[in-house]
Amino acid sequence: MLSIRDCLDYCDLTDDEVALIAEHEGIPDVAAAQIVCGMVQTPEGVLVLTGYMQDLIERATQRGDFDRAERAKNVCARFMADHPLPH
C-alpha cells in the first residue's frame, strides 16, 4: 500500500502545498493529497491549484494575516516553479 508520502513524492508535491489545498477546500490533508496528485498531472489542474493558492493569499491579506499570506506566497511560488504552465 502506498503511503501519503509516496503519493506526494510521486507527484512532486510538498506537505505545505497539500496543506494549502486542504485549507482552501476544507478537507483533511490525506483527501487533499489524493485530489492534488490527480490534478497536478494536467495543465488545467495546475492552473486550478495555483488559483486556490492565490485565493488563500488574498484572503489572508484581506484579514491582515500578513505572515500567513507570506508563507502561502512562498509555497505558491515553489509550486509554480515546480509545475510551470505551458505558454
N, C-alpha and C positions, 0 to 999 in steps of 0.2 A: 504494500500500500504506500502511496506517495504521501509525504508529509506536506504541510503548508510551505515549509522552507524549500522542499524540492520543487514545488509548483512555482514559487517566486523566482527561484534560481533559473528555472527553465525559461520563464517569461522575461527574465532580466528586469525584475521589479524589486523595489526595496520595501521594507516594512513600513517606512514613512509614507511612501506613495499609496500603499494599500490602506493605511490608516486614514489618509485624507479622503479617499473614495468612500471608505466605510462611514466616516463622519458625514460626508455630503449626502449619502443615501440613507443614513440612519440604520445601518445594518452591522452585524458583527464582522470583525476583520476576516474571519475564515470565509464567510459568504462573499465578502468583497473580493478576496483573493481569487476565488473561483470565477467570478464575473470578470474581473480585470484581466485575468490570464487569457480569456477568450477575446475580449475587446481589443487588447493590445496587438492582436495579430492582423488587424486591418487598419488602413489609414483613417477610415471613418470612426473606428473605435478609439484610436489615439486622439483624434480631434475632439470627440465627446469627453474623454477622460481629461484632456487638457482644459476644456471648458469647465468641468466640475471643479478642478483645482483653482482655476481663476475665479470662479464663483465664490469659493471659500476665502480666497484672498480679499475679494471685495467685501464680503460680509464681515470679516474680521476688521478690516479697515473702517468700515462704517460704524462698527460698535466701539471703535477706539482701542481694540486689542492689537496694537502695532507689533508686539513681539510675536504673536501668533501669525499675523499677516506676513511678517518677515520670514518666519520658519516655513510657512506654506509657499512663499515665493521661491525660497531656496529648493524646496522639494520639487516644485513645478519646473524650475529651470533645469534641474538634473533630469527629470523625466523627459523634458523636451529635447535635451541634448542626447539622451539615450534612444529616443524614439522620434527622430525628426520626420516631419511630414514632407512628402514629395511636393515639388513646386509645379 
